[in-house]
Amino acid sequence: MTGSPLSYGPDDPRAATLVTLDGPAGVGKSTTARAVADALGYRYLDSGSLYRAVTLALLRAHVPNDRVDDLDAEALRGLGVAVRPGAETLELLLDGAVIPDAELRTPEVTALVSHVARLPAVRDWLFDAQQAAASQGRLVADGRDMGTVVFPQARTKVFLVADPRERARRRLRDHGVAEPTEAELAGETERLMARDAQDEARAVAPLRRAEDARELDTTHLSFAEQVAQVVAWARGEAAGEASGIREGAPEGSEGDGSV
Ligand code: C5P
């Protein structure tokens, strides 16, 4: 299990300004989280990029796949990955140089990352960096275990879902394939679902909805609509904290997520 104690609890005012977005691959968490952070003036944590940075470092170091499971904290330290807090987000460095986003998102990294992310040593190692990002509150964090494990104290938790073929269509469009063939769509859907299956099945911090998370199905929502819904929920929680009305607010007054 991930180690360090939480730096503050759910009743701390900072918890009212923590927003978590979890969900399966390709559901639009990162773009949504970034836009929500912009709208709220909060910092943004893309936790997937941390797992991708470790994976990239392993590929660069030519660590064979069957040796990955033997990694311990010392070996991880030796990979040369560092996390540096920036003004709006965390910067990831490899051997002292900032890692360009494109290098974190190559097909090679994407194919291996869920294998690496299931290792307790890797998750433990990245836990503190993620907690540190939230030390002042005012953070939007996206990933698979933000609401369940890393920031259970967050007041606004959202679990994004969307039909797998729609997720595959969006992902292909983001990669410049506006009109995919049936084979391209089927292949991408299969890759996304394989990654989800691996993330859901792992023993440590599996992908799942936190009990107190609101589910937002984005299959038929525009990007602007899904951002607006999350921003509204987050503003409601932060305002409730500021005016002390949170305890008395009627349950369900903010909708059930199916906008
Ligand atoms: O979000 P993204 O697709 O970049 O995440 C890449 C992979 O990193 C995921 O498939 C998952 O295996 C892992 N991940 C994780 N926990 C997180 C974020 C990402 O295990 N909080």
Residues whose N, C-alpha, C, O or C-beta is under 5 A from the ligand:
A	BS01	C5P	S47 G48 S49 Y51 V113 S114 A117 D142 G143 R144 D145 M146 R195 D199
